Amino acid sequence: MKITNYIINGREVIFKKWQGTKYAIFNSLNKYIRIGMLSAIYFVFLGYAQTFAQTDTASIGKKIKLEEIKVSARRTPALYSEIGRVVTVITKSEIEALPVQSIDQLLEYVAHVDVRQRGPLGVQSDVSVRGGSFDQVMIMLNGINITDPQTGHHNLNLPVDFESIDRVEILEGPGARVFGSNAFSGAINFITGSGEGSQIKANVMAGEHGLYNMGASGTMELGKTKSFVAINKSATDGYINNTDFEIYNLFYQGQLATQTEHLELQLGYTDRGFGANSFYSKKYPNQYEQTKTTFASLSFATKTKNPIKSSVYWRRHHDRFELYRDNIGAATWYTNHNYHLTDVIGTNINAVYNTPLGKTAIGADLRSESIWSNKLGFDIKDTLKAPGEKDGFFTKKHNRTNTSFFVEHSYTLNQLSVSAGLMANLNSDIGWGFEIFPGFDISYWLNSNLKVYGSINQSLRMPTYTDLFYSDSEKEGTSDLKPEKATTYEGGIKYKTNSGLSANVSSFYREGTNMIDWGKQVNAPEGTKWKSSNISNINTVGIETLVQANMQALIKGQGFLQHINLTYSWLNQDKNVPAGYDSRYLFDYLKHKFSGSLQHGIYSALSATWTAQYQDRGGYFMDYNPATKLYDIKTNYQPFWVMDFKLSWQKPIYTVYAEATNLLDKKYTDIEKIYQPGRWIKVGVKIRLGI
């Protein structure tokens, strides 16, 4: 796999508008909506007067000869050669070369990304960056924030199938001043691709355990418009008992492009039902969950010297969790399943002004998050029927509104590029005071091949609704949690040649305060619940190395060796927590991670990709003891190696492939004792036809 490391820069802005539904949150937003909409209107008219200016030529004629491509991470647009943050970009060709069939499998190959899979092939996975928790990463789809406010367990429930993903951008480190609150330890942006020209694609994959995946997509270009639609279904009987799943995806992307404007509409839907064997408690192996996500967004951008981009979006997520699947074997105290519905409505805008002194971005973001549930929130007077559920109902609700204002200035002079900015954030759950989160990036080219960079950024994360409200026989939330905050220092050096060799070494140090975790005392009395709390400070230090080699460019005239990629990351945490405190999530971070891949040709259009991963997770978990019916067996996580393999015959019109994941049939686990699948063989065909 050839993973390209870009150093984040240019974010093309967003504006979002409100739309009501039966469960919309307008009746409780009050003055927040008025303030947010007035701010958005102000920024629209402030910036629109500048949209008819000339095209930006400030970066033309660079002395540093690199790919002059735009990347996104600053709020001001920037080229690759100007940026001072680290981002990993995985392209479509790299995705297709790897032995992966889901988003979570793909992210496993990024050095400082920790993917903890509960179910196979993307059913449910927790993703974290640089030793953070799974709630500390912002997830975006084509630049739109689709992070779930209920729990990070649902963040990867993308309303689009894996085959439609064209590129993935991973920002390592805080992104508050760029993307807003909750980009605490990183941000991941999934970008869909409609391809060039009108075409039809179809794919069919089958494998062991009754696995199949089939889908089709079509792209139609007509004048200044382009439409992309994709449909997909996948299912399996499960690799062990109660690990079956069935997933449906439907996605549409429409674009209208003129010389000066770009309009984009997205519509997506996913429905996934899956056996959740021991997902949240080893005591109950027959759990089941069904989630449904509906998503829509509309974005408008100008393509001029002083560009503006604005978007409006809506995301609704249904969740039904069954502790006893179909109530089979249910205890007498178990009277109903858990039902949750979240509505997220958001809008933001960004205006960029170009002057001889650099680029200045001014923006605003308004986001409202509401939940209706029979477990999460505050009690409501009347019981509400859960939509789409025969026996579902809501007895609780809560909503909060987050308002953010941004300003950033960047300047490039020859080999030097600097960027500084801040976010002013206001959240209805923590009062009317604005909090400021600044950041600064700098990069300098020592010569045409060698670049040094560094940054200091602050970030925050609001607690999820699960952190605040969840309660059962084992866990209890805390409704007055404070937001997490952090200051992160990072730096690195990047080397790149025109002969196909690149390398990157980076390090960071994060000072986290008010960190949220579920924990209790080690020797607590029987029946003591895990309780969410702000557990004081956690400081994290990490190092990452990356080497990429395009072997065909390095050794000209040979076609056997194609690409070699090696990554290694190391983390260590210093925790200031109460004596005897036992953590459920924060102590078992991924301490060592190595990933390597080799892609080579075999004969004609036949090629192969070999990958290997090593993971060593620190910490331990308390395993369930059937004899005592308590979690009283202290178990350390064991390091493991996993190898995967893919064989492909690729032609312009079709691709035939076979792959084997966990080639050595290793028994391993990412989360407690939820064991992952053993060796799993799959075969597939992809067809591409121009129309």
C-alpha positions in Angstrom: 0.0 0.0 0.0 1.2 3.5 -0.8 0.0 5.9 1.8 0.8 9.5 1.0 1.4 11.8 4.0 0.2 15.3 3.4 0.5 18.0 6.0 -3.0 19.4 6.4 -3.7 22.8 5.0 -6.5 24.3 3.2 -10.1 23.8 4.3 -12.8 24.9 2.0 -15.5 26.3 4.1 -19.0 25.3 5.0 -22.4 26.9 5.7 -25.4 24.9 6.8 -29.1 25.8 7.1 -31.9 24.5 9.3 -34.8 22.2 8.3 -37.5 21.0 10.7 -38.9 17.5 11.1 -41.4 15.9 13.6 -38.5 15.5 16.0 -36.7 18.7 15.1 -35.1 20.8 17.9 -36.4 24.2 17.0 -38.7 24.5 20.0 -35.8 24.3 22.4 -33.1 26.3 20.6 -34.6 29.7 21.4 -31.9 32.4 21.2 -29.2 30.1 20.0 -30.8 29.8 16.6 -31.3 33.6 16.4 -27.7 34.3 17.3 -26.4 31.6 15.0 -28.5 32.6 12.0 -27.7 36.3 12.4 -24.0 35.4 12.5 -24.3 33.2 9.4 -26.2 35.9 7.5 -23.6 38.4 8.4 -20.8 36.3 7.1 -22.7 35.5 3.9 -23.1 39.1 3.0 -19.7 40.1 4.2 -18.1 37.6 1.9 -20.3 37.6 -1.1 -19.2 41.1 -2.2 -15.8 39.7 -2.8 -16.7 36.6 -4.9 -16.3 38.2 -8.3 -12.6 39.0 -8.0 -9.8 37.5 -10.0 -8.4 34.0 -9.7 -5.8 33.5 -6.9 -2.3 33.2 -8.3 -0.3 33.8 -5.1 1.2 30.3 -5.1 2.3 30.2 -8.7 6.0 29.9 -9.4 7.2 28.1 -6.2 10.9 27.4 -5.9 10.1 24.1 -4.2 9.2 21.6 -6.9 6.5 19.3 -5.4 3.0 18.4 -6.4 1.2 21.7 -6.2 -2.1 20.2 -5.1 -4.7 21.6 -2.7 -5.2 19.8 0.6 -7.6 20.5 3.4 -6.8 21.3 7.0 -6.4 25.0 7.4 -9.5 27.1 6.9 -7.5 29.1 4.3 -6.9 27.2 1.0 -3.3 26.0 0.8 -1.1 23.9 -1.4 0.8 20.8 -0.3 4.1 22.8 -0.2 2.7 25.3 2.3 1.3 23.2 5.1 2.5 22.6 8.6 0.4 19.7 9.9 0.5 15.9 9.2 -2.3 14.3 7.3 -2.4 10.8 5.7 -4.2 10.5 2.4 -5.2 7.1 1.1 -6.1 7.3 -2.6 -8.5 5.1 -4.6 -5.7 3.1 -6.3 -4.2 2.3 -2.9 -7.5 1.3 -1.5 -8.1 -1.1 -4.4 -4.6 -2.7 -4.0 -5.2 -3.6 -0.3 -6.9 -6.8 1.0 -9.8 -4.8 2.6 -13.5 -4.8 2.2 -14.6 -2.1 4.8 -13.6 1.3 6.1 -12.3 0.0 9.5 -10.1 -2.6 7.8 -8.6 0.2 5.7 -7.9 2.5 8.6 -5.9 -0.3 10.3 -3.0 0.6 7.9 -2.5 4.1 9.2 0.2 4.4 11.9 -1.4 6.4 14.7 -4.9 5.1 14.1 -6.3 2.5 16.5 -9.2 0.5 15.1 -10.9 -1.8 17.7 -13.3 -4.1 15.8 -16.3 -5.6 17.5 -17.9 -7.2 14.5 -16.5 -8.2 11.1 -16.3 -6.1 7.9 -17.3 -2.7 9.4 -20.4 -3.8 11.3 -19.2 -1.8 14.4 -15.7 -0.5 15.2 -14.3 2.1 17.5 -11.6 4.3 15.9 -9.2 6.6 17.7 -6.1 8.6 16.9 -2.9 9.1 18.8 -4.0 7.3 21.9 -7.3 9.2 22.3 -10.7 7.5 23.0 -13.1 6.5 20.3 -15.3 9.6 21.2 -12.4 12.0 20.4 -12.3 11.7 16.6 -14.4 13.8 14.3 -15.8 11.9 11.3 -16.7 13.7 8.1 -18.2 12.8 4.8 -17.1 15.1 1.9 -16.2 17.7 4.5 -19.5 17.5 6.4 -19.3 16.6 10.1 -21.4 13.4 10.7 -20.0 12.6 14.2 -22.6 10.9 16.3 -23.5 12.7 19.6 -24.9 9.6 21.2 -21.7 7.6 21.2 -18.5 7.1 19.2 -19.5 3.5 18.7 -21.8 4.8 15.8 -19.3 7.2 14.2 -18.4 4.9 11.4 -22.0 4.2 10.4 -21.5 6.0 7.1 -24.5 6.3 4.8 -22.4 5.2 1.8 -20.9 1.8 0.8 -17.1 1.2 0.9 -16.8 0.9 -2.9 -18.0 4.5 -3.3 -15.1 5.9 -1.2 -12.6 7.6 -3.5 -10.1 9.0 -0.9 -9.6 9.2 2.9 -7.8 12.0 4.6 -6.7 11.5 8.2 -5.7 14.5 10.3 -3.5 13.4 13.2 -3.8 15.8 16.1 -6.2 18.4 17.2 -8.4 20.2 14.7 -10.6 22.5 16.8 -9.5 25.7 15.1 -10.2 24.2 11.6 -13.1 21.8 12.0 -14.6 22.9 15.4 -15.2 21.2 18.7 -14.9 17.4 19.0 -11.9 17.2 16.6 -10.0 16.5 19.8 -7.3 14.0 18.9 -7.9 13.9 15.1 -10.3 14.0 12.2 -11.1 11.6 9.4 -12.7 12.8 6.1 -14.2 10.2 3.7 -14.5 11.6 0.2 -16.7 9.9 -2.3 -15.8 9.7 -6.0 -18.1 9.8 -9.0 -15.2 9.2 -11.5 -14.5 11.0 -14.7 -17.1 10.8 -17.5 -20.3 8.8 -17.6 -19.9 5.2 -16.5 -21.5 2.2 -14.8 -19.7 0.1 -12.2 -20.8 -3.2 -10.6 -19.1 -5.4 -8.0 -19.8 -8.9 -6.5 -17.9 -10.5 -3.7 -18.4 -13.8 -1.9 -16.6 -15.6 0.8 -16.7 -18.1 3.6 -19.4 -18.0 6.4 -22.1 -17.2 3.8 -20.5 -13.8 3.1 -21.6 -11.8 0.1 -21.4 -8.2 -1.0 -22.9 -6.9 -4.2 -23.5 -3.4 -5.4 -23.7 -1.1 -8.4 -23.1 2.6 -9.1 -23.6 4.9 -12.1 -22.1 8.3 -13.0 -23.9 10.6 -15.5 -22.4 13.8 -16.8 -24.7 16.1 -18.7 -23.5 19.6 -19.5 -22.4 21.3 -16.2 -24.0 18.7 -14.0 -22.8 15.4 -12.7 -24.9 12.8 -10.8 -23.6 9.7 -9.0 -25.8 7.1 -7.4 -24.7 3.9 -5.6 -26.6 1.0 -4.1 -25.2 -1.9 -2.1 -26.1 -4.9 0.1 -23.9 -7.2 2.1 -24.5 -10.0 4.6 -23.0 -13.0 6.3 -24.1 -15.9 8.5 -21.3 -15.1 11.0 -17.9 -16.6 11.8 -19.1 -17.7 15.2 -22.6 -17.7 16.9 -24.5 -14.5 16.8 -22.1 -12.6 14.5 -24.3 -12.5 11.4 -25.2 -9.2 9.8 -27.2 -7.6 6.9 -26.3 -4.1 5.6 -28.0 -1.9 3.0 -26.6 1.3 1.6 -28.0 3.9 -0.8 -26.2 7.1 -1.8 -26.7 10.0 -4.2 -24.3 12.8 -5.0 -25.3 15.6 -7.5 -23.1 18.4 -8.6 -23.6 21.6 -10.7 -20.3 23.4 -11.6 -19.9 26.7 -13.5 -16.8 28.7 -13.9 -17.4 30.6 -10.7 -19.6 28.4 -8.5 -20.0 24.8 -7.4 -23.3 23.4 -5.9 -23.3 19.9 -4.4 -26.2 17.8 -3.0 -25.7 14.6 -0.9 -28.3 12.1 0.1 -27.5 8.9 2.0 -29.1 6.0 3.9 -27.8 2.9 5.6 -29.6 0.2 7.5 -27.6 -2.4 9.4 -28.8 -5.2 11.6 -26.2 -7.5 13.3 -25.7 -10.1 16.0 -23.7 -8.3 18.7 -22.1 -11.3 20.5 -20.8 -9.9 23.8 -20.4 -6.4 22.3 -21.0 -4.5 25.6 -21.0 -7.2 28.2 -19.5 -10.8 28.2 -22.3 -11.7 30.5 -24.9 -11.4 27.7 -23.6 -13.1 24.5 -26.9 -13.0 22.6 -27.1 -9.2 22.1 -28.5 -7.7 18.9 -28.4 -4.2 17.4 -30.0 -2.4 14.4 -29.0 1.0 13.4 -30.3 3.3 10.6 -28.7 6.5 9.4 -30.2 9.1 7.1 -28.1 11.9 5.8 -28.6 15.0 3.6 -26.4 18.0 2.8 -26.3 20.9 0.4 -23.1 22.9 -0.2 -22.3 26.0 -2.2 -18.9 27.3 -3.0 -17.4 30.0 -5.2 -14.3 29.5 -7.2 -12.8 33.0 -7.2 -9.9 34.9 -5.6 -11.9 35.4 -2.4 -13.8 32.1 -2.1 -16.8 31.4 0.1 -18.2 28.0 0.9 -21.4 27.3 2.8 -23.3 24.2 3.7 -26.4 22.9 5.4 -26.8 19.3 6.6 -29.1 17.0 8.5 -28.2 13.6 10.0 -30.7 11.3 11.8 -29.7 8.1 13.5 -31.9 5.3 14.8 -30.6 2.7 17.3 -32.3 -0.3 18.7 -30.3 -2.4 21.1 -31.5 -5.8 22.4 -29.7 -7.2 25.4 -31.6 -10.5 24.6 -32.0 -11.0 20.9 -35.7 -11.3 20.0 -36.2 -11.6 23.8 -35.0 -15.2 23.8 -34.0 -16.3 27.3 -34.7 -12.8 28.7 -34.6 -12.4 32.4 -37.8 -11.4 34.2 -36.4 -7.9 34.9 -35.8 -7.3 31.2 -38.9 -5.5 30.1 -37.9 -3.6 26.9 -35.1 -2.9 24.5 -33.1 0.3 24.3 -34.4 2.8 21.7 -32.5 6.0 20.7 -33.0 8.6 18.0 -30.6 11.5 17.4 -31.1 14.5 15.1 -28.2 16.6 14.1 -28.8 19.8 12.1 -26.0 22.1 11.2 -24.9 25.1 9.2 -21.6 26.8 8.7 -19.8 29.3 6.4 -16.2 30.3 5.6 -15.0 33.3 3.7 -11.4 33.7 2.6 -9.8 37.1 1.8 -6.5 37.4 -0.2 -4.2 40.3 0.4 -0.5 41.0 -0.2 0.0 40.0 3.5 -1.5 36.6 3.1 -4.9 34.8 3.3 -7.4 35.4 6.1 -10.4 33.1 6.7 -13.4 34.1 8.8 -16.1 31.6 9.6 -18.9 30.5 11.8 -20.5 27.1 12.6 -23.9 26.3 14.3 -24.8 22.7 15.2 -27.7 21.4 17.2 -27.8 17.9 18.6 -31.0 16.3 19.9 -31.8 12.9 21.3 -35.0 11.0 22.2 -34.6 7.8 24.1 -35.9 5.5 26.8 -32.4 5.5 28.4 -30.6 8.8 27.6 -31.7 12.3 28.5 -34.0 13.9 31.0 -37.5 12.7 31.7 -40.3 14.1 29.5 -44.0 14.5 30.4 -45.5 12.4 27.7 -44.3 9.1 26.2 -43.5 9.3 22.5 -43.7 6.5 19.9 -40.3 5.6 18.4 -40.7 5.9 14.6 -40.3 2.7 12.7 -40.4 0.5 15.8 -43.4 -1.7 16.7 -42.9 -1.6 20.4 -40.4 1.2 20.8 -41.1 4.4 22.8 -39.2 7.4 24.2 -39.5 8.7 27.8 -36.4 11.0 27.8 -34.9 13.7 25.6 -32.2 16.3 25.6 -30.7 18.8 23.2 -27.8 21.2 23.1 -26.5 23.7 20.6 -22.9 24.5 19.8 -21.9 27.8 18.2 -18.4 28.5 17.0 -16.6 31.4 15.3 -13.3 31.0 13.5 -10.5 33.3 12.3 -7.3 32.2 10.7 -4.5 33.9 8.8 -1.8 32.2 6.8 1.3 33.6 5.0 3.8 32.0 2.7 7.2 33.5 1.7 9.5 31.5 -0.3 10.3 28.3 1.7 8.5 29.5 4.9 4.8 29.0 5.6 3.0 30.0 8.8 -0.6 29.8 9.9 -2.3 31.0 13.1 -5.9 31.1 14.2 -8.5 30.5 16.8 -11.9 29.1 17.5 -14.3 30.8 19.9 -16.8 28.2 21.2 -20.1 28.4 23.0 -22.2 25.4 24.0 -25.6 25.6 25.6 -24.8 22.8 28.1 -22.0 24.8 29.7 -23.4 28.3 29.9 -23.1 31.5 27.9 -19.4 32.1 28.1 -17.2 31.8 25.0 -14.0 29.8 25.3 -11.0 30.4 23.0 -9.0 27.6 21.4 -5.9 28.9 19.5 -3.4 27.2 17.2 -0.3 27.9 15.3 1.5 25.9 12.5 4.8 26.6 10.8 6.8 24.7 8.1 10.1 25.5 6.3 11.8 23.8 3.4 15.5 23.4 4.2 16.1 22.4 0.5 14.0 21.1 -2.3 13.7 17.6 -0.6 13.7 18.3 3.1 11.0 20.0 5.2 10.6 20.7 8.9 7.4 21.6 10.5 5.8 22.1 13.9 2.5 23.2 15.6 0.8 24.1 18.9 -3.0 23.6 19.0 -5.7 23.5 21.6 -8.9 21.4 21.4 -12.0 20.3 23.3 -14.6 17.5 23.3 -18.1 17.7 24.6 -19.2 14.5 26.5 -21.5 12.2 24.5 -25.1 11.6 25.6 -23.9 8.1 26.7 -21.3 9.7 28.9 -23.9 12.0 30.4 -27.0 9.8 30.9 -26.5 6.1 30.4 -27.5 3.9 33.3 -28.0 0.2 33.8 -27.1 -2.5 36.4 -23.4 -2.1 35.6 -22.9 1.6 34.5 -24.0 5.0 35.5 -23.5 8.3 33.6 -22.9 11.7 35.1 -25.0 14.6 33.8 -22.7 17.4 34.8 -19.5 16.3 33.1 -17.1 19.0 32.0 -15.8 19.0 28.4 -12.3 17.5 27.8 -9.5 19.9 26.8 -6.0 19.5 25.5 -2.9 21.3 24.3 -0.9 19.5 21.8 2.7 20.2 20.7 4.0 18.4 17.6 6.9 18.5 15.1 8.5 16.5 12.4 10.7 16.3 9.4 9.7 15.1 5.9 11.9 13.9 3.1 10.8 13.4 -0.5 12.6 12.8 -3.7 11.5 12.8 -7.3 12.9 9.2 -7.6 10.1 7.6 -5.6 11.4 7.6 -2.1 9.8 9.5 0.8 10.0 9.4 4.6 8.5 11.1 7.5 9.3 11.2 11.3 7.0 13.1 13.7 6.4 13.3 17.4 3.8 14.9 19.6 3.1 15.7 23.2 -0.5 16.2 24.4 -1.6 17.6 27.8 -5.2 16.5 28.4 -7.3 17.9 31.2 -10.8 16.9 32.5 -10.5 13.6 30.6 -13.7 11.6 30.5 -13.7 7.9 31.4 -15.8 5.1 32.9 -14.2 3.8 36.0 -14.4 2.6 39.6 -12.1 1.6 42.5 -10.2 -1.7 42.0 -11.5 -3.1 45.4 -14.9 -1.6 45.2 -17.8 -3.5 46.9 -19.7 -6.0 44.8 -22.4 -4.3 42.7 -20.5 -1.0 42.4 -21.2 0.5 39.0 -18.7 1.9 36.4 -19.3 5.6 36.5 -18.4 8.3 34.0 -16.3 11.2 35.4 -13.6 13.7 34.6 -10.6 11.9 35.9 -8.1 14.8 35.9 -5.1 14.8 33.6 -3.6 12.4 31.0 -0.4 13.3 29.2 0.4 11.4 26.0 3.7 11.3 24.0 4.1 9.6 20.7 6.5 9.0 17.8 5.6 8.0 14.3 7.8 6.9 11.3 6.9 6.3 7.7 8.9 5.1 4.7 7.4 4.8 1.2 9.2 3.5 -1.8 7.9 3.5 -5.4 10.1 0.7 -6.6 9.4 1.1 -10.3 10.7 4.7 -10.0 13.7 3.7 -7.9 14.7 0.7 -10.0 13.8 1.6 -13.6 13.2 -1.1 -16.1 11.8 -3.7 -13.8 8.1 -4.4 -13.2 8.1 -7.0 -10.4 8.6 -4.7 -7.3 6.0 -2.0 -7.3 5.5 -0.4 -3.9 6.8 -0.9 -0.4 5.4 0.9 2.7 6.5 0.7 6.3 5.1 2.5 9.3 5.7 2.3 13.0 4.2 4.3 15.9 4.9 4.3 19.6 2.8 5.8 22.4 3.1 6.3 26.2 0.7 7.9 28.6 1.2 9.5 32.0 -2.0 9.5 34.0 -2.8 11.6 37.0 -5.7 9.6 38.4 -6.9 8.7 41.9 -5.1 5.9 43.6 -6.7 2.5 43.0 -8.7 3.8 40.0 -9.7 1.1 37.4 -10.4 2.5 33.9 -12.7 0.9 31.4 -11.4 2.6 28.3 -8.4 5.0 28.7 -5.7 2.7 30.0 -5.6 0.1 27.2 -4.1 2.3 24.4 -2.1 0.9 21.5 1.5 1.2 22.7 3.3 -0.2 19.7 2.0 -0.6 16.1 3.9 -1.7 13.0 2.4 -2.0 9.5 4.1 -3.0 6.3 2.9 -3.8 2.8 4.5 -5.0 -0.4 2.9 -4.8 -3.8 4.5 -6.6 -6.7 3.7 -7.9 -10.2 3.5 -11.5 -11.1 2.6 -11.9 -14.8 0.9 -9.5 -17.2 -2.1 -7.9 -15.4 -1.6 -10.2 -12.4 -0.3 -8.6 -9.2 -0.2 -9.3 -5.5 -0.2 -7.4 -2.2 1.1 -8.7 1.1 0.5 -6.9 4.4 1.6 -7.5 7.9 0.7 -5.8 11.2 1.9 -6.0 14.7 0.0 -4.5 17.6 0.9 -4.4 21.3 -1.7 -2.9 23.5 -0.9 -1.7 27.0 -3.2 -2.2 29.9 -5.6 -4.9 30.9 -9.3 -5.6 31.3 -11.4 -7.4 33.9 -12.8 -10.5 32.3 -16.2 -12.0 33.3 -16.0 -15.0 35.6 -19.0 -17.4 35.0 -18.4 -19.1 38.3 -18.7 -15.9 40.4 -20.8 -14.0 37.8 -18.5 -11.1 38.4 -15.8 -9.3 36.3 -13.0 -10.4 38.6 -10.4 -11.9 36.3 -7.6 -9.5 35.5 -6.4 -10.1 31.9 -3.6 -8.4 30.1 -3.8 -7.7 26.4 -1.5 -9.9 24.3 0.5 -8.6 21.4 -0.2 -10.2 18.0 0.8 -10.4 14.3 -1.7 -10.5 11.5 -1.0 -11.1 7.8 -3.3 -10.5 4.8 -2.9 -11.2 1.1 -4.6 -10.1 -2.1 -4.2 -11.4 -5.7 -5.6 -9.2 -8.5 -6.0 -9.5 -12.3 -6.7 -6.0 -13.4 -7.9 -4.9 -16.8 -9.4 -1.5 -17.9 -12.9 -3.0 -18.0 -12.8 -5.5 -15.2 -10.9 -6.7 -12.1 -10.9 -10.2 -10.7 -9.4 -10.7 -7.2 -9.0 -13.2 -4.3 -7.9 -12.3 -0.8 -7.3 -13.9 2.5 -7.4 -11.9 5.7 -5.7 -13.2 8.9 -3.7 -15.5 6.6 -2.0 -17.3 9.5 -5.4 -17.9 11.3 -4.2 -16.0 14.4 -6.5 -15.9 17.4 -6.6 -12.3 18.6 -8.8 -9.6 20.1 -9.1 -5.8 19.9 -11.6 -5.4 22.8 -11.6 -7.6 25.8 -12.4 -11.1 24.7 -14.4 -10.3 21.5 -12.3 -12.6 19.3 -11.9 -11.5 15.7 -12.4 -13.8 12.7 -9.8 -16.4 11.8 -8.6 -16.9 8.2 -11.3 -15.6 5.9 -11.1 -16.2 2.1 -13.0 -14.0 -0.3 -13.2 -13.7 -4.1 -14.8 -11.0 -6.2 -15.3 -9.3 -9.6 -15.5 -5.6 -10.4 -16.7 -4.3 -13.8 -16.4 -0.7 -15.2 -18.2 0.3 -18.4 -18.2 3.7 -20.0 -21.5 5.1 -21.4 
